[in-house]
Amino acid sequence: MKQLRVLAPGRINLLGEHLDYNQGIVLPAAIDRYIEFDFKEIEGSRVLIEALDLKEQWAFSWDELNTSLPAGWKIYVKGVFLLMGFDSHSTLGLHIRFKSTIPIGAGLSSSAALCCGLAFGLNEFYALGKTRMELALLSQQTEHEFAGVKCGLMDQVASLFGQANHLLAFDCISNEITPFELPLNGAQLFLIDSKVKHNLASSAYNERRASMEHAWALAQVLFPNLKNWRDLKPTELARLNANLDATTQKRLSYVIVEMARVQAVQKLANELALLAPNQNPEALLAQLGTCLNQTHAGLRNLYEVSCPELDFLHEAICAQKGVWGARMMGGGFGGCLLVLVSREFVCDNLQALVSSYNSNYGLHLEWIDIHLSDGVYVV
């Protein structure tokens, strides 16, 4: 019987949060946290899928795919199967088992890894001939149509196109992907999982997107030749703001400034790469940390997608010696803090931070070491 094993990584995003659906450039990377899929051909014409971590399974015949389902992992599986072209005419017997090391609801795109890994595995298993970009778009469509999350394409691109030790500069207008190294010269990135679980479909994520789409529609009326937010001139921004409510003005302000920060970080990465071995990178790393802190402030104050727990952690960790900067990561309202630290970093007050956080919020922190990984691949 034919068998296949696939690893689908989660992702971080260094900078450019919420720019993927706002015509921006984002800087994600795949990480060494995965959903592992095992595909096995079986006799008959039914499908058995086991979610090992949840101790749940779903057995169905192909003509039962259109059954109405409650929210959860089965919704994503159903969407991928249908969009891949499997329907009541399929007669293949298949057993899929999957398990994950990606924290659920932590802003590391476990849902994208689930969709991308499943789509990639089916594509390989049945030699369907779809490209990685086709699989990314199909996985995004699954989120839109079946989970009700109007996400951009960044998460899927990171999971499918990631390269070890590289970030991806992903242009969300052209879909151009440019891998580049970010030499940290002894510094490191890690995550603090706040353990605040979010649900983007039921959160204000879709409302944020609708607000920005309204602003864009108005901008096109005022400036018919405007191609994207990146080309918006300061005088045009002032005129547009005069026609927007205060909340939308703040969200647009975050988007415009974050686009400039992404450009600044790309320049910093190039400068770090050009440093001679005997040159000290600390000034450049400090600038990178400042960009992370500024993004957190923008997400908190302007885009309004942070939460008290993440803000508490940001203030506490940035007070530690050797921390260059940190920011909340993901769609918002919970999840992880991405932290950049120097090689000398030692959190002397780690236990105090853990205890204080637990005392204030009744939650236990998790520290997650990460390394930048390859995208979805066959083991």
JOLIN-V455404 format. One record per run of one state. SS is the DSSP state (H for helix, E for strand, L for the rest). FROM is the first residue (numbers start at 1). TO is the last residue. If there is no record, write none. Layout:
BEGIN
ss=SS from=FROM to=TO
ss=SS from=FROM to=TO
END
This chain:
BEGIN
ss=L from=1 to=2
ss=E from=3 to=13
ss=L from=14 to=24
ss=E from=25 to=41
ss=L from=42 to=45
ss=E from=46 to=51
ss=L from=52 to=55
ss=E from=56 to=61
ss=H from=62 to=64
ss=L from=65 to=72
ss=H from=73 to=83
ss=L from=84 to=93
ss=E from=94 to=100
ss=L from=101 to=109
ss=H from=110 to=125
ss=L from=126 to=131
ss=H from=132 to=147
ss=L from=148 to=153
ss=H from=154 to=161
ss=L from=162 to=165
ss=E from=166 to=171
ss=L from=172 to=176
ss=E from=177 to=181
ss=L from=182 to=187
ss=E from=188 to=193
ss=L from=194 to=204
ss=H from=205 to=222
ss=L from=223 to=228
ss=H from=229 to=231
ss=L from=232 to=233
ss=H from=234 to=241
ss=L from=242 to=245
ss=H from=246 to=274
ss=L from=275 to=281
ss=H from=282 to=301
ss=L from=302 to=307
ss=H from=308 to=318
ss=L from=319 to=322
ss=E from=323 to=329
ss=L from=330 to=335
ss=E from=336 to=341
ss=L from=342 to=349
ss=H from=350 to=361
ss=L from=362 to=365
ss=E from=366 to=369
ss=L from=370 to=371
ss=E from=372 to=372
ss=L from=373 to=376
ss=E from=377 to=378
ss=L from=379 to=379
END
